[in-house]
Amino acid sequence: MYRFGPLLLTLLLVVLSGCKPPAGNAGNASGEPGSTLSSSPPVIEWRLATSWPKNFPGLGMAPERFARLVDDMSNGRLKILVHGAGELMPAFAVFDGVSQGKIQMAHAASYYWKGKTPAAQFFSSIPFGMTAQEMNGWLHYGGGMALWEEVYRPFGVIPLAGGNTGMQMGGWFNKPINTIADFKGLKIRMPGLGGEVLKRAGAVPVNMAGRELYGALQTGSIDAAEWVGPLNDLAFGLHKVAKYYYYPGWHEPGSNMEFLINKAAFEALPKDLQAIVKVAARAINQDMLDEYTTRNVTALNILVKDEGVELREFPAQVLTELEQISLRVIEEQANQDPLMRKVYDAYHVYEQGVRQYHKIAEDAYSQQRQQ
């Protein structure tokens, strides 16, 4: 038998200790070590259902870009198959789909789930509430995410911020709004707390998926509708079935979208894939706002200059009265639900602080720039 000398043996052991299996071969779908050095990296497939039409500009493209980013960052180890509204389940069924484990993820807006937990509404947008920049600050550095996770925990769902449309438009109307009385009897598509505010003003709020709006306005089953803003409204052709386009979007000043993740499925991922999902969601959260900020400019120019849309501003008195109603509605609902009260109090404290700061920052600059 050949015998190694002490020095040669030591060098051989050092070399062999550096021969480790490739990092991608080290785990399977449960995060357990692989059994052989030659085994291929496990591929995990998830299904994601959205509340938007497949590949719809802005809203629908966010989950598509998220899936591609996760694929690239994981080197193909986690593949997320995106399905538009109605492909796997209706637009408003995706929360239950995630909660029940029928799908691993969804992309939607939290105010759709007010019937399940009223506190959810604060994590998308509330009337006369925070802007997109303020919402991102609250969620990621002001304690908002911890509250959001608490609200969804009983359902086995983990939330992540999934994009923001920024300030929305006030909606499409087929009659002018000159006073608060003009809302009386008006059938209007508006979800969340904004719909409840208009109900108090005498309107008849209707909640329906975006793809149904054109037909509903065309047939007269609704008199008005808010959707998102110029980019998405142009894509749906709402300018062809409504005359007046109002601003500002008092009901949704910074509409935050969400990624919903089944808790059990997420916890079964290896730690690196969990981190990839979170980082990709954070990137898409900013990406959506960037896209809307840019593309809304072009879309609005098309609507006004090429399509002849009549752009109108809500009268100041109408906005003042809507804000007063909003405060009453939110207080009343918060008093009926302890968790909603807890979230609202935290939201309100943060909003008051950031509003005071922005008076001498963004607000002051915007006023000066208009001169």
Rosetta blueprint (number, residue, H / E / L):
1 M L
2 Y L
3 R L
4 F L
5 G L
6 P H
7 L H
8 L H
9 L H
10 T H
11 L H
12 L H
13 L H
14 V H
15 V H
16 L H
17 S H
18 G L
19 C L
20 K L
21 P L
22 P L
23 A H
24 G H
25 N H
26 A L
27 G E
28 N L
29 A L
30 S L
31 G L
32 E L
33 P E
34 G L
35 S L
36 T L
37 L L
38 S L
39 S L
40 S L
41 P L
42 P L
43 V L
44 I E
45 E E
46 W E
47 R E
48 L E
49 A E
50 T E
51 S L
52 W L
53 P L
54 K L
55 N L
56 F L
57 P L
58 G L
59 L L
60 G L
61 M H
62 A H
63 P H
64 E H
65 R H
66 F H
67 A H
68 R H
69 L H
70 V H
71 D H
72 D H
73 M H
74 S L
75 N L
76 G L
77 R L
78 L E
79 K E
80 I E
81 L E
82 V E
83 H E
84 G L
85 A L
86 G L
87 E L
88 L L
89 M L
90 P L
91 A H
92 F H
93 A H
94 V H
95 F H
96 D H
97 G H
98 V H
99 S H
100 Q L
101 G L
102 K L
103 I L
104 Q L
105 M E
106 A E
107 H E
108 A E
109 A L
110 S H
111 Y H
112 Y H
113 W H
114 K L
115 G L
116 K L
117 T L
118 P H
119 A H
120 A H
121 Q H
122 F H
123 F H
124 S L
125 S L
126 I L
127 P L
128 F L
129 G L
130 M L
131 T L
132 A H
133 Q H
134 E H
135 M H
136 N H
137 G H
138 W H
139 L H
140 H H
141 Y H
142 G L
143 G L
144 G H
145 M H
146 A H
147 L H
148 W H
149 E H
150 E H
151 V H
152 Y H
153 R H
154 P H
155 F H
156 G L
157 V E
158 I E
159 P E
160 L E
161 A E
162 G E
163 G E
164 N E
165 T L
166 G L
167 M L
168 Q L
169 M L
170 G L
171 G E
172 W E
173 F E
174 N L
175 K L
176 P L
177 I L
178 N L
179 T L
180 I H
181 A H
182 D H
183 F H
184 K L
185 G L
186 L L
187 K E
188 I E
189 R E
190 M L
191 P L
192 G H
193 L H
194 G H
195 G H
196 E H
197 V H
198 L H
199 K H
200 R H
201 A L
202 G L
203 A L
204 V E
205 P E
206 V E
207 N L
208 M L
209 A L
210 G H
211 R H
212 E H
213 L H
214 Y H
215 G H
216 A H
217 L H
218 Q H
219 T H
220 G L
221 S L
222 I L
223 D L
224 A E
225 A E
226 E L
227 W L
228 V L
229 G L
230 P H
231 L H
232 N H
233 D H
234 L H
235 A H
236 F H
237 G L
238 L H
239 H H
240 K H
241 V L
242 A L
243 K L
244 Y E
245 Y E
246 Y E
247 Y E
248 P L
249 G L
250 W L
251 H L
252 E L
253 P L
254 G L
255 S L
256 N E
257 M E
258 E E
259 F E
260 L E
261 I E
262 N E
263 K H
264 A H
265 A H
266 F H
267 E H
268 A L
269 L L
270 P L
271 K H
272 D H
273 L H
274 Q H
275 A H
276 I H
277 V H
278 K H
279 V H
280 A H
281 A H
282 R H
283 A H
284 I H
285 N H
286 Q H
287 D H
288 M H
289 L H
290 D H
291 E H
292 Y H
293 T H
294 T H
295 R H
296 N H
297 V H
298 T H
299 A H
300 L H
301 N H
302 I H
303 L H
304 V H
305 K H
306 D H
307 E L
308 G L
309 V L
310 E E
311 L E
312 R E
313 E E
314 F L
315 P L
316 A H
317 Q H
318 V H
319 L H
320 T H
321 E H
322 L H
323 E H
324 Q H
325 I H
326 S H
327 L H
328 R H
329 V H
330 I H
331 E H
332 E H
333 Q H
334 A H
335 N H
336 Q H
337 D L
338 P H
339 L H
340 M H
341 R H
342 K H
343 V H
344 Y H
345 D H
346 A H
347 Y H
348 H H
349 V H
350 Y H
351 E H
352 Q H
353 G H
354 V H
355 R H
356 Q H
357 Y H
358 H H
359 K H
360 I L
361 A L
362 E H
363 D H
364 A H
365 Y H
366 S H
367 Q H
368 Q H
369 R H
370 Q L
371 Q L
